[in-house]
Amino acid sequence: MKAYRAALLRFDDNRQALHDSDGLLVVGDDGRIADVGSWQALRERHANVPVEHLPGRLLAPGFVDMHIHYPQTDVIGSPADGLLPWLENYTFPHESRFSDAQHAAESADFFIEELLRNGVTSALVFSTSHAASVDALFSLAEARGMRLMTGKCLQDRFCPEGVADQTEQGLRESEELIQRWHGRGRLGYAITPRFAPTSTDAQLAGAGELARQYPDVWIQSHVAENLAEVRWVAELFPQARSYLDVYDRFGLMRERAVYAHCIHFDDTDRALMRDTRTAAAICPTSNLFLGSGFFDYDALARVPFLHGLASDVGGGTSFSPFHTMLAAYYAGREGLTKAGVSLSPGALWWQHTAGAAQALGLEGVVGNLAVGCEADFLVLDPQATPLLARRTGQASHLDELLFAMIVLGDDRLVERAVVAQA
């Protein structure tokens, strides 16, 4: 066993942020949190456990990114008129290179290091349509001991040569990847139709059948991100009530199903998300960058469903969870109503840690500093930059401290990312 003494940030069962100004985090030899609380309360109980003392530091749960594209690392910051031109001009040409296993491995290595450098210790990730891209990312994540889910993109129409797959071949490769990787260590497979327009009915039906056969794998895709995309889906699937209804008709909505964006919804869509326990990955930097719109936090309060935050790199503009949380704050304030929503610092942080874990079906596994959770945590330095040190030094309560880090923080705040090791 090993213990760490520092300030602690964690969450209770009511989503409330808890702060121990002088805390103790005890990690067992199984890589899970064995005890957590104030130093004074726990010091005698663990008197024989070696302690690493980290004065001035804050231990916080590792961030959980619910939606990110590792093949798009090299297209981050590419200018485009909107989602569909961005895919055509940047995304698809870059993704075609991932048929090369060496290129996939080099990109996966950089991607994993960038996640950890920014404090992301768990992620649900898009690979490309090439099985080699999935193998490369899983191999690197396994080597680092990360909890990571990914899957091969299914896209058998409206895609250029080099990234399109064949209907049956794509489904067969997906099943082979499930059998090779799912449940191996901390890895999980995600059935991954890119988005409804780029899959035929046959491919979507096959994806739904895979989801039925393997109920503990994840499902991930995109929905209702962009108004032009929504209109396109209505033309391609005239029988569906809405864009979201397309996925429901093909058996792709259930626990561990995650859909990115979820912007252009009505309350019937929201109720469907709630009733099927399907989760939304909210991607504020991407939505702002591509001009897609704002996630409706007002409506979420009215019809609640599982949700959490995501970077959506490369449409998203940063790997940093601090940038993502700040963008979510902006989006909530802008909102779809004049009133908007003011998201508290604790609520923002919860959406990128314990809330994201809950949305992924991993509550009590990652995303929190709680007994039994895997010991993925961050050593944060609230004095990492002169301005941050000046502001956090004047924080009089927890919300001020957390919000200062959200507004002023970046990768420099993350002194160390610790990944659970049994």
Secondary structure as UniProt FT lines:
FT   STRAND          2..11
FT   TURN            13..14
FT   STRAND          17..27
FT   TURN            29..30
FT   STRAND          32..38
FT   HELIX           39..42
FT   TURN            43..48
FT   STRAND          51..61
FT   STRAND          63..69
FT   HELIX           70..75
FT   TURN            76..77
FT   HELIX           83..86
FT   HELIX           87..91
FT   HELIX           92..95
FT   HELIX           96..99
FT   HELIX           101..117
FT   TURN            118..119
FT   STRAND          120..126
FT   HELIX           131..144
FT   STRAND          147..151
FT   STRAND          153..154
FT   TURN            161..163
FT   HELIX           167..181
FT   TURN            182..183
FT   TURN            185..186
FT   STRAND          187..193
FT   HELIX           196..198
FT   HELIX           201..213
FT   TURN            215..216
FT   STRAND          218..223
FT   HELIX           227..236
FT   TURN            238..239
FT   HELIX           243..249
FT   TURN            250..251
FT   TURN            255..256
FT   STRAND          257..261
FT   HELIX           267..276
FT   STRAND          279..282
FT   HELIX           284..290
FT   HELIX           297..302
FT   STRAND          307..309
FT   TURN            313..315
FT   HELIX           321..334
FT   HELIX           345..351
FT   TURN            352..353
FT   HELIX           354..359
FT   TURN            360..361
FT   TURN            363..365
FT   TURN            371..372
FT   STRAND          377..380
FT   TURN            382..383
FT   HELIX           386..392
FT   TURN            393..394
FT   HELIX           398..408
FT   HELIX           411..413
FT   STRAND          414..418
//
